[in-house]
Amino acid sequence: MDADVIVVGAGLAGLVAAHELTSRGRRVALVDQENAANLGGQAFWSFGGLFLVDSPEQRRLGVKDSLELAWSDWQGSAGFDRTEDEDSWAVRWARAYVEWAAGEKRSWLAGHGITFLPTVGWAERGDLRAGGHGNSVPRFHIAWGTGTGVVEPFVRYAKQAARDGLLTFHHRHRVDHLIVEDGTARGVRGTVLAEDRSPRGVASNRDAVGEFALAARAVIVTSGGIGGDHDVVRRHWPERLGTPPAEMVTGVPAYVDGRMLDISAEAGARLVNRDRMWHYTEGVRNWDPIWPGHGIRILPGPSSMWFDALGRRLPEPCLPGYDTLGTLRHLRTADGLADHDHSWFILTQKIIEKEFALSGSEQNPDITAKDRAGFLRERVLGKGAPGPVDAFLREGADFVTAPNLEQLVDRMNGLTDKPLLDAASIRRQIEARDLQLANPYAKDAQIQGIRNARRYIGDRLGRVAAPHRILDPAAGPLIGVKLHVLTRKTLGGIQTDLDSRALGVDGTPVEGLYAAGEVAGFGGGGVHGYNALEGSFLGGCLFSGRAAGRAAARQTA
């Protein structure tokens, strides 16, 4: 045996599993097709949001949360409708995860040195139904250090385990086959790739220089999803979301290619819920890209006005920050939009200064560096948009500004092949919205949402601009942002039981084979069902990676 356990994939789930194993004295071979600079995988680049329930941070801000409310929100969002088959384990994973988020999760993270900003974000506010999709209360806890900070302790553990002789890194080793003999996983074999010194996230070569094989008593697959391969995304795009866009931007590095899904299926693992995926509609082209087609997601507050490619205001609940997949479905199925891959925000300088944040560790240098003074200076006490947002405003190909609406629409039309927007029509829609601000109450759902958000102190202080007319010159200049569909997460994958054991097509475990993280739908083959509540992707990697590592440690005792 080359190791007790082989872990395929050096992202967050793989690192967590490796830590659980090495801390129990097991020998681990950690195999990844990228170089050492990419330890931590996709999670390194994330904003670091984690879903917690009834936390001290929530309570200090006056948020009343509970396990019962969170579980209601999760079920309403997931919409599990395959409970006798593909969702049979996903439902159990979902309940276990929400209980963990309401219980041990925060203290377990603290034990690894992970702490949180004092503010709690209100992500994915939902579809405006009490029993439907969305978070009833703010639950998005941002880790100091962003995703980089969440990954850091597990990278440190892996390097220490390597020094202690318990872990061996196999970088630039691409797994092409899982070795299963007599129904039991025995190891992996694949291709050794040529050395590549590219920086983290930069696409690396796929030049083969040799072959390898490794043997162990168990294998854990933690190789991520499909978001880096648009062809695969389109292949599994569900009919309920209309037609896939011809053009998308990419929210994950190129190595997020989903190869291990089919390789695992060939070895006997069952793949479920492959039609479930999570892509954002607020993507913009990165003016300073790292990987091919690099897109950044805008994390919007609730005040920007959202228009489709033809200049029609989106209906509720297609509001900024409310219903990700509901908005994606509208933009891909509404009359006249099938041939258009973009939509628009129209907002003011006052809104962008208060409400725009950008997803990603590199787009939030103050939080990533755990610079508390810088955070206060930049985001609470400072004037103007945060530095990274201002850079996009100045350099981004999808941003235009103008002193009046007619000039703005003219510049927006300049970003498309044909001038699709009519300034007079857009003016009528904005003026109708602006009339709703004369009173502290309104019939407009977006205005109601803005006022509701400002009742939460976290939003009022740092996230939601004071209500104002879009066409008020004092709030300007006006800003238009061209938005693209941005690929991100795979919600289905290898079906697993609560020990992260990969299940075969007959529903019984493939002996010695485990799966965790995105390749397993973050647990059970689809813990989120059809919709995520946000902050639960990193958490799903942590939870399922922990389960896989502990179970494999028991098996190899």
Protein Blocks (a to p, Z undefined) as FASTA:
>chain_A
ZZfbdcehjbfklmmmmmmmmmnopacddddfbdfklgoijmlmmnoiacdehifklmmn
opacdfklmmmmmmmmnopablmmmmmmmmmmmmmmmmmmmmmmmmmmmmnopacdfbdc
dehebjoiaklgcdfbdcbdcdehijmlmmmmmmmmmmmmmmnopaccdehiacfbdcde
ehiafbdcdddddddfbdehiacdfbdfbdcddddfbdcddebpfklmmklmmmmocfkl
opadfbdcdfbdfklnolmmmmmmmnopacehklgccddfkbccdfbdfbehiacddddd
fkbccddfkopacddfbbghiammlmmmmmmmgghilmpcbdcddddfklmmmmpccedj
klmmmlmnopaklmmmmmmmpgcjdfklmmmmmmmmkbccdfbfklmmmmmmmmpfbdfb
dfklmmmmmmmmmmmmmpcbdfbfklmmmmmmmmpmklmmmmpccdddfklmklmccddd
ddddddfbdfbdcdddfkopacdfkopacehiacehjlnoopghianomaceehilmmmm
mmmmmmmmmmmmmmmZZ
